[in-house]
């Protein structure tokens, strides 16, 4: 029995070392996010088209260290929504007390609510990617959708940040906060339409007016899908 225990010690030690290495990698990635998250977000805000082009290039390459100097687009969007959800919880934003059963399941579970909000905001990059492929007369496939979808996730992240915080402000007491939240949402929509127009113009080689119409139409379509999803949750 003693001999068996001695033989088991090296294996237990190796398992401990693997755990330590995993914790080391986790700590490094978590600390790195503190630097790369705001850096990536600011790059998107001030140079959105360059950031979207960067995402497409990273997706087109076969590099094992893709997004080595930034946060990957879906992760950036998820972290953004996680932070805004945390702000809402910290400020004790009131939830509807007479919500439908499915809505209560979402509202009472931070994980479910985060997942639902992620799906809602992901409708914007999905709609934009599908629209681009249609205008290019390309067949829709996972491979074809990936590059524009990831690029659009970058663009959606600051939009989601400002809109989420703006909506939280509109639910806080005081007319000043509500007005500031509404203005922030309006500015986010205007910025989003403008960048979308520039992106479609660069990708499709169309005029400014046509590109502006596509950018505005894209947001209208995405918002319509969001309203449908929210309505279904509110009903059931």
C-alpha positions as YAML, in Angstrom:
chain: A
units: angstrom
residues:
- id: 1
  name: UNK
  ca: [0.00, 0.00, 0.00]
- id: 2
  name: UNK
  ca: [2.83, 2.38, 0.87]
- id: 3
  name: UNK
  ca: [4.59, 1.51, -2.38]
- id: 4
  name: UNK
  ca: [1.39, 2.28, -4.38]
- id: 5
  name: UNK
  ca: [0.99, 5.64, -2.67]
- id: 6
  name: UNK
  ca: [4.55, 6.57, -3.51]
- id: 7
  name: UNK
  ca: [3.97, 5.69, -7.15]
- id: 8
  name: UNK
  ca: [0.85, 7.91, -7.24]
- id: 9
  name: UNK
  ca: [2.69, 11.01, -5.99]
- id: 10
  name: UNK
  ca: [4.35, 11.96, -9.30]
- id: 11
  name: UNK
  ca: [1.01, 11.82, -11.13]
- id: 12
  name: UNK
  ca: [-0.64, 14.02, -8.52]
- id: 13
  name: UNK
  ca: [2.27, 16.42, -8.75]
- id: 14
  name: UNK
  ca: [1.91, 16.58, -12.55]
- id: 15
  name: UNK
  ca: [-1.81, 17.30, -12.22]
- id: 16
  name: UNK
  ca: [-1.00, 20.10, -9.80]
- id: 17
  name: UNK
  ca: [1.55, 21.56, -12.21]
- id: 18
  name: UNK
  ca: [-1.00, 21.45, -15.06]
- id: 19
  name: UNK
  ca: [-3.48, 23.27, -12.84]
- id: 20
  name: UNK
  ca: [-0.87, 25.89, -11.96]
- id: 21
  name: UNK
  ca: [-0.04, 26.43, -15.63]
- id: 22
  name: UNK
  ca: [-3.74, 26.82, -16.45]
- id: 23
  name: UNK
  ca: [-4.12, 29.37, -13.65]
- id: 24
  name: UNK
  ca: [-1.01, 31.16, -14.87]
- id: 25
  name: UNK
  ca: [-2.44, 31.40, -18.40]
- id: 26
  name: UNK
  ca: [-5.81, 32.55, -17.06]
- id: 27
  name: UNK
  ca: [-4.24, 35.30, -14.93]
- id: 28
  name: UNK
  ca: [-2.12, 36.50, -17.86]
- id: 29
  name: UNK
  ca: [-5.10, 36.61, -20.24]
- id: 30
  name: UNK
  ca: [-7.25, 38.39, -17.66]
- id: 31
  name: UNK
  ca: [-4.58, 41.02, -17.01]
- id: 32
  name: UNK
  ca: [-3.88, 41.40, -20.73]
- id: 33
  name: UNK
  ca: [-7.57, 42.15, -21.31]
- id: 34
  name: UNK
  ca: [-7.28, 45.15, -18.98]
- id: 35
  name: UNK
  ca: [-4.85, 46.63, -21.49]
- id: 36
  name: UNK
  ca: [-6.12, 45.34, -24.82]
- id: 37
  name: UNK
  ca: [-9.86, 45.86, -24.21]
- id: 38
  name: UNK
  ca: [-9.82, 49.69, -23.97]
- id: 39
  name: UNK
  ca: [-7.06, 49.83, -26.60]
- id: 40
  name: UNK
  ca: [-9.16, 47.84, -29.08]
- id: 41
  name: UNK
  ca: [-12.31, 49.79, -28.26]
- id: 42
  name: UNK
  ca: [-10.62, 53.15, -28.79]
- id: 43
  name: UNK
  ca: [-9.14, 51.95, -32.08]
- id: 44
  name: UNK
  ca: [-12.64, 51.06, -33.29]
- id: 45
  name: UNK
  ca: [-14.14, 54.37, -32.17]
- id: 46
  name: UNK
  ca: [-11.54, 56.59, -33.82]
- id: 47
  name: UNK
  ca: [-10.54, 54.37, -36.77]
- id: 48
  name: UNK
  ca: [-13.53, 52.08, -37.36]
- id: 49
  name: UNK
  ca: [-12.84, 51.16, -40.98]
- id: 50
  name: UNK
  ca: [-9.21, 50.31, -40.26]
- id: 51
  name: UNK
  ca: [-10.28, 48.17, -37.30]
- id: 52
  name: UNK
  ca: [-12.82, 46.32, -39.45]
- id: 53
  name: UNK
  ca: [-10.21, 45.75, -42.14]
- id: 54
  name: UNK
  ca: [-7.85, 44.41, -39.49]
- id: 55
  name: UNK
  ca: [-10.48, 41.90, -38.36]
- id: 56
  name: UNK
  ca: [-11.04, 40.70, -41.93]
- id: 57
  name: UNK
  ca: [-7.30, 40.30, -42.48]
- id: 58
  name: UNK
  ca: [-6.91, 38.32, -39.27]
- id: 59
  name: UNK
  ca: [-9.75, 36.01, -40.27]
- id: 60
  name: UNK
  ca: [-8.32, 35.55, -43.75]
- id: 61
  name: UNK
  ca: [-4.89, 34.57, -42.43]
- id: 62
  name: UNK
  ca: [-3.91, 31.20, -41.02]
- id: 63
  name: UNK
  ca: [-1.90, 32.65, -38.16]
- id: 64
  name: UNK
  ca: [-2.00, 30.83, -34.85]
- id: 65
  name: UNK
  ca: [-1.60, 34.15, -33.00]
- id: 66
  name: UNK
  ca: [-4.52, 36.00, -34.61]
- id: 67
  name: UNK
  ca: [-5.57, 39.17, -32.77]
- id: 68
  name: UNK
  ca: [-2.27, 39.11, -30.90]
- id: 69
  name: UNK
  ca: [-2.39, 42.90, -30.41]
- id: 70
  name: UNK
  ca: [-6.15, 43.21, -29.86]
- id: 71
  name: UNK
  ca: [-9.23, 41.46, -28.48]
- id: 72
  name: UNK
  ca: [-11.08, 39.20, -30.92]
- id: 73
  name: UNK
  ca: [-14.38, 40.72, -32.18]
- id: 74
  name: UNK
  ca: [-16.93, 38.34, -30.61]
- id: 75
  name: UNK
  ca: [-15.05, 38.36, -27.30]
- id: 76
  name: UNK
  ca: [-14.93, 42.16, -27.36]
- id: 77
  name: UNK
  ca: [-18.69, 42.32, -27.88]
- id: 78
  name: UNK
  ca: [-19.31, 39.77, -25.12]
- id: 79
  name: UNK
  ca: [-17.09, 41.60, -22.62]
- id: 80
  name: UNK
  ca: [-18.79, 44.88, -23.49]
- id: 81
  name: UNK
  ca: [-22.23, 43.44, -22.81]
- id: 82
  name: UNK
  ca: [-20.95, 41.80, -19.64]
- id: 83
  name: UNK
  ca: [-19.66, 45.15, -18.37]
- id: 84
  name: UNK
  ca: [-22.88, 47.00, -19.19]
- id: 85
  name: UNK
  ca: [-24.92, 44.25, -17.54]
- id: 86
  name: UNK
  ca: [-22.76, 44.66, -14.46]
- id: 87
  name: UNK
  ca: [-23.43, 48.40, -14.47]
- id: 88
  name: UNK
  ca: [-27.16, 47.75, -14.64]
- id: 89
  name: UNK
  ca: [-26.99, 45.34, -11.70]
- id: 90
  name: UNK
  ca: [-24.80, 47.70, -9.65]
- id: 91
  name: UNK
  ca: [-27.23, 50.60, -10.20]
- id: 92
  name: UNK
  ca: [-30.20, 48.38, -9.33]
- id: 93
  name: UNK
  ca: [-32.05, 49.12, -12.55]
- id: 94
  name: UNK
  ca: [-35.68, 48.15, -12.02]
- id: 95
  name: UNK
  ca: [-37.04, 45.15, -13.91]
- id: 96
  name: UNK
  ca: [-40.63, 44.63, -14.97]
- id: 97
  name: UNK
  ca: [-42.57, 42.90, -12.20]
- id: 98
  name: UNK
  ca: [-45.41, 41.75, -14.49]
- id: 99
  name: UNK
  ca: [-43.17, 40.15, -17.12]
- id: 100
  name: UNK
  ca: [-44.12, 36.95, -18.92]
- id: 101
  name: UNK
  ca: [-42.66, 33.64, -17.64]
- id: 102
  name: UNK
  ca: [-39.92, 33.48, -20.30]
- id: 103
  name: UNK
  ca: [-38.99, 37.11, -19.71]
- id: 104
  name: UNK
  ca: [-38.76, 36.46, -15.96]
- id: 105
  name: UNK
  ca: [-36.43, 33.54, -16.60]
- id: 106
  name: UNK
  ca: [-34.16, 35.88, -18.54]
- id: 107
  name: UNK
  ca: [-34.38, 38.82, -16.15]
- id: 108
  name: UNK
  ca: [-33.81, 36.71, -13.04]
- id: 109
  name: UNK
  ca: [-30.71, 35.02, -14.43]
- id: 110
  name: UNK
  ca: [-27.68, 37.21, -15.23]
- id: 111
  name: UNK
  ca: [-26.24, 34.44, -17.40]
- id: 112
  name: UNK
  ca: [-29.42, 34.02, -19.44]
- id: 113
  name: UNK
  ca: [-29.86, 37.78, -19.79]
- id: 114
  name: UNK
  ca: [-26.26, 38.17, -20.98]
- id: 115
  name: UNK
  ca: [-26.74, 35.42, -23.54]
- id: 116
  name: UNK
  ca: [-30.00, 36.94, -24.76]
- id: 117
  name: UNK
  ca: [-28.48, 40.43, -25.09]
- id: 118
  name: UNK
  ca: [-25.50, 38.95, -26.92]
- id: 119
  name: UNK
  ca: [-27.84, 37.29, -29.41]
- id: 120
  name: UNK
  ca: [-29.80, 40.52, -29.88]
- id: 121
  name: UNK
  ca: [-26.77, 42.66, -30.61]
- id: 122
  name: UNK
  ca: [-25.28, 39.92, -32.80]
- id: 123
  name: UNK
  ca: [-28.22, 40.42, -35.14]
- id: 124
  name: UNK
  ca: [-26.56, 43.63, -36.35]
- id: 125
  name: UNK
  ca: [-23.33, 42.02, -37.64]
- id: 126
  name: UNK
  ca: [-25.28, 39.06, -38.98]
- id: 127
  name: UNK
  ca: [-27.70, 41.29, -40.91]
- id: 128
  name: UNK
  ca: [-24.83, 43.40, -42.27]
- id: 129
  name: UNK
  ca: [-22.84, 40.34, -43.37]
- id: 130
  name: UNK
  ca: [-25.83, 38.78, -45.12]
- id: 131
  name: UNK
  ca: [-26.67, 42.09, -46.83]
- id: 132
  name: UNK
  ca: [-23.11, 42.45, -48.10]
- id: 133
  name: UNK
  ca: [-23.09, 38.94, -49.55]
- id: 134
  name: UNK
  ca: [-26.43, 39.55, -51.28]
- id: 135
  name: UNK
  ca: [-25.20, 42.77, -52.88]
- id: 136
  name: UNK
  ca: [-22.09, 40.94, -54.05]
- id: 137
  name: UNK
  ca: [-24.27, 38.07, -55.30]
- id: 138
  name: UNK
  ca: [-22.29, 35.62, -53.19]
- id: 139
  name: UNK
  ca: [-23.77, 32.44, -51.80]
- id: 140
  name: UNK
  ca: [-24.29, 32.58, -48.05]
- id: 141
  name: UNK
  ca: [-22.04, 30.14, -46.21]
- id: 142
  name: UNK
  ca: [-20.25, 30.04, -42.87]
- id: 143
  name: UNK
  ca: [-16.93, 30.70, -44.59]
- id: 144
  name: UNK
  ca: [-18.26, 33.68, -46.57]
- id: 145
  name: UNK
  ca: [-20.07, 35.17, -43.56]
- id: 146
  name: UNK
  ca: [-17.16, 34.89, -41.15]
- id: 147
  name: UNK
  ca: [-15.03, 37.84, -42.28]
- id: 148
  name: UNK
  ca: [-17.78, 40.48, -42.53]
- id: 149
  name: UNK
  ca: [-19.46, 39.16, -39.38]
- id: 150
  name: UNK
  ca: [-16.28, 39.47, -37.32]
- id: 151
  name: UNK
  ca: [-15.61, 42.93, -38.76]
- id: 152
  name: UNK
  ca: [-19.14, 44.00, -37.84]
- id: 153
  name: UNK
  ca: [-18.74, 42.62, -34.32]
- id: 154
  name: UNK
  ca: [-15.97, 45.17, -33.87]
- id: 155
  name: UNK
  ca: [-18.26, 47.95, -35.05]
- id: 156
  name: UNK
  ca: [-21.14, 46.76, -32.88]
- id: 157
  name: UNK
  ca: [-19.11, 46.73, -29.64]
- id: 158
  name: UNK
  ca: [-18.85, 50.50, -29.00]
- id: 159
  name: UNK
  ca: [-22.39, 50.91, -30.34]
- id: 160
  name: UNK
  ca: [-23.64, 48.34, -27.82]
- id: 161
  name: UNK
  ca: [-21.67, 50.02, -25.04]
- id: 162
  name: UNK
  ca: [-23.13, 53.48, -25.60]
- id: 163
  name: UNK
  ca: [-26.68, 52.27, -26.32]
- id: 164
  name: UNK
  ca: [-26.73, 49.98, -23.27]
- id: 165
  name: UNK
  ca: [-25.44, 52.70, -20.94]
- id: 166
  name: UNK
  ca: [-27.81, 55.20, -22.54]
- id: 167
  name: UNK
  ca: [-30.80, 52.93, -21.95]
- id: 168
  name: UNK
  ca: [-29.71, 52.42, -18.35]
- id: 169
  name: UNK
  ca: [-29.54, 56.20, -17.92]
- id: 170
  name: UNK
  ca: [-33.08, 56.63, -19.25]
- id: 171
  name: UNK
  ca: [-34.32, 54.28, -16.50]
- id: 172
  name: UNK
  ca: [-32.63, 56.20, -13.70]
- id: 173
  name: UNK
  ca: [-34.48, 58.87, -11.72]
- id: 174
  name: UNK
  ca: [-34.04, 62.42, -12.92]
- id: 175
  name: UNK
  ca: [-34.87, 64.10, -16.22]
- id: 176
  name: UNK
  ca: [-31.24, 65.09, -16.77]
- id: 177
  name: UNK
  ca: [-29.99, 61.49, -16.84]
- id: 178
  name: UNK
  ca: [-32.87, 60.40, -19.05]
- id: 179
  name: UNK
  ca: [-32.14, 63.19, -21.52]
- id: 180
  name: UNK
  ca: [-28.41, 62.41, -21.51]
- id: 181
  name: UNK
  ca: [-29.16, 58.74, -22.13]
- id: 182
  name: UNK
  ca: [-31.45, 59.54, -25.05]
- id: 183
  name: UNK
  ca: [-28.85, 61.86, -26.59]
- id: 184
  name: UNK
  ca: [-26.14, 59.21, -26.18]
- id: 185
  name: UNK
  ca: [-28.33, 56.64, -27.96]
- id: 186
  name: UNK
  ca: [-29.08, 59.06, -30.80]
- id: 187
  name: UNK
  ca: [-25.36, 59.83, -31.23]
- id: 188
  name: UNK
  ca: [-24.53, 56.13, -31.24]
- id: 189
  name: UNK
  ca: [-27.11, 55.48, -33.97]
- id: 190
  name: UNK
  ca: [-25.81, 58.40, -36.04]
- id: 191
  name: UNK
  ca: [-22.20, 57.17, -35.69]
- id: 192
  name: UNK
  ca: [-23.25, 53.63, -36.58]
- id: 193
  name: UNK
  ca: [-25.13, 54.69, -39.71]
- id: 194
  name: UNK
  ca: [-22.23, 56.85, -40.86]
- id: 195
  name: UNK
  ca: [-19.62, 54.12, -40.43]
- id: 196
  name: UNK
  ca: [-21.88, 51.50, -42.00]
- id: 197
  name: UNK
  ca: [-22.35, 53.77, -45.02]
- id: 198
  name: UNK
  ca: [-18.59, 54.22, -45.36]
- id: 199
  name: UNK
  ca: [-18.07, 50.45, -45.05]
- id: 200
  name: UNK
  ca: [-20.66, 49.57, -47.71]
- id: 201
  name: UNK
  ca: [-19.26, 52.26, -49.99]
- id: 202
  name: UNK
  ca: [-15.75, 50.84, -49.65]
- id: 203
  name: UNK
  ca: [-16.88, 47.22, -50.11]
- id: 204
  name: UNK
  ca: [-19.35, 47.73, -52.95]
- id: 205
  name: UNK
  ca: [-18.02, 50.81, -54.71]
- id: 206
  name: UNK
  ca: [-21.37, 52.60, -54.59]
- id: 207
  name: UNK
  ca: [-22.24, 56.28, -54.17]
- id: 208
  name: UNK
  ca: [-22.55, 58.07, -50.86]
- id: 209
  name: UNK
  ca: [-26.33, 58.39, -50.97]
- id: 210
  name: UNK
  ca: [-26.83, 54.71, -51.81]
- id: 211
  name: UNK
  ca: [-24.36, 53.70, -49.10]
- id: 212
  name: UNK
  ca: [-26.13, 55.92, -46.57]
- id: 213
  name: UNK
  ca: [-29.45, 54.30, -47.50]
- id: 214
  name: UNK
  ca: [-27.93, 50.85, -47.00]
- id: 215
  name: UNK
  ca: [-26.47, 51.81, -43.65]
- id: 216
  name: UNK
  ca: [-29.78, 53.21, -42.43]
- id: 217
  name: UNK
  ca: [-31.74, 50.30, -43.87]
- id: 218
  name: UNK
  ca: [-29.42, 47.84, -42.16]
- id: 219
  name: UNK
  ca: [-30.09, 49.32, -38.73]
- id: 220
  name: UNK
  ca: [-33.83, 49.44, -39.40]
- id: 221
  name: UNK
  ca: [-33.83, 45.74, -40.35]
- id: 222
  name: UNK
  ca: [-31.70, 44.75, -37.38]
- id: 223
  name: UNK
  ca: [-33.88, 46.76, -34.98]
- id: 224
  name: UNK
  ca: [-36.97, 45.12, -36.47]
- id: 225
  name: UNK
  ca: [-35.53, 41.66, -35.78]
- id: 226
  name: UNK
  ca: [-34.63, 42.76, -32.25]
- id: 227
  name: UNK
  ca: [-38.17, 43.99, -31.65]
- id: 228
  name: UNK
  ca: [-39.57, 40.70, -32.92]
- id: 229
  name: UNK
  ca: [-37.30, 38.74, -30.56]
- id: 230
  name: UNK
  ca: [-38.17, 40.97, -27.59]
- id: 231
  name: UNK
  ca: [-41.89, 40.75, -28.41]
- id: 232
  name: UNK
  ca: [-41.76, 36.95, -28.50]
- id: 233
  name: UNK
  ca: [-40.02, 36.87, -25.14]
- id: 234
  name: UNK
  ca: [-42.52, 39.34, -23.68]
- id: 235
  name: UNK
  ca: [-45.45, 37.21, -24.88]
- id: 236
  name: UNK
  ca: [-44.20, 33.80, -23.82]
...
